[in-house]
Amino acid sequence: MKIKLRHGFEDIICIDNLLEAWKEFIRGKRNKSDVQEFSLKLMDNLFVLHEDLNSGNYKHGGYQSFNISDPKPRNIHKASVRDRLLHHAIYRVLYPFFDKTFIADSFSCRIKKGTHKALNRFREFTRKVSRNDTKTCWILKCDIKKFFASIDQKILLDILNSYIPDKQITRLFKEIIESFSTKPGIGLPLGNLTSQLLVNIYMNEFDQFIKHKMKVKYYIRYADDFVVLSDQKSRIENLISLFANFLGKKLKLHLHSDKVFIKTLSSGVDFLGWVNFPDHWVLRTTTKRRMIKKLLASQSRECFQSYLGLLTHGNAHKLIERILKQ
């Protein structure tokens, strides 16, 4: 039986929560013209938003779309300041509840998780499965095809309803979820803070199936990428059809046929930007090129420190020396 959310609609829409959400939202955005315009009449805008939500008259606006390539082409959809503020207000109330329902080895868009923790966990698993490199470690790596664009909105709303007894909250989620679609009833926008939480809620159904129904011990998921480790190739070969069947029937998602493979750790496994071997890790070539390009274009100390921190997690001494020289 699923635990139920105890927070009510008022906890999300109250002025205090909207003010705290605003403080979080404006970090790094103070110089944006739309943010400055909204802040000129901040309290008036907050009270109007509160009243629209309280009366049931709130309607989510449209989106501005633009493309990025980091590392692959993505279509980002940006909501208005008013709507993004509400996303933060929802997130700060609901994230702590839903985060407790997630498995420990889900690492994307979670506080105190992230790529570094996922890679450390992956390396911990490789040591255990290989028994400190005395046995062959087989790794199944999978990727979900068109992840955000394929989320079924009705299935997502049904999952939310199973956790949230307050119908005003689920109606608000319905308004936000249905404000965007790649085709009728399908898709979430890349760009909404709420989307980051919603895809984890959606994929938690799959995570729970793997961990508790399939009893898979060595499993890690980061967004739409996931890996399973075993000392027996046949064991993980049999999992592929079971995974595909659950994803297809329960979540209407599909594995990316070109990105499902089984490899040994000794041959090198590409996971989260690093090619992992038993005793060392090297940065993926495309990641390296993108990093150097960004550093040369940015020339900012923050960008430099961020990438230097990334490189300390693997065998990249020569690359660090090259960057320092440049």
C-alpha angles and dihedrals in degrees: 000000000000121000115244130233111250097194117098134216092264091060088063101041101038116118093242092058092044090052093049089047089052091054090054094042097054096054105122092359103081092108095053112111095223091050092049091050092051092047093054088075097021100149093043090051092048093050092048091049090048092050093048090051094044093049094045092244097115115124123184113235130225131274140249110223130206137161130243133181108213098158099320127019112280132178110225122198118204121199126206121279090253092054095043089051089055090049088057091047091053093043096052091054100039104034095073090053098047094041088065090057094055124094118253093245098059105100111171122107095352130128113256091009127083136125097310093054090045092052092047090051091048091053091047089054093048090055092050096045094044091042090233093322096308094113133042112267113211119198128197111201122190138178129196116233116243091345105186093033091055102050109127107228096205092052090048092050091048090053091049091049090055090060103031119063094179105094093198090062093049090048089053090050089049090054092051096042094048092048087085137036139163087206130351110310094354135103145027125232120254100228106047116108087216090058090062090057095040096054090052090050089049095047092043086078088062093042091053091048092053097044102037107023100032093031092219106172104189105050130134128180129192110179105300095345119088138168136199122198127203141155089229121068094198091057095059094038088063091052096064097074091043091052092046091049094051093045093048099045102035103030104017091234127134134211115244101249093209093051103050113097144144119222139162119249090236090062091055126260121220108220128158096344097314131094103223124211129173096265105017145023128218129196115255110255094237091049090051093051093047092049095051091046091052093046093051091047096044105037088185122143092224092055090047094050091047094054093041088056090051093052093053088069093070146023100293105126094131092048091050090052090049092051092046091053092049 
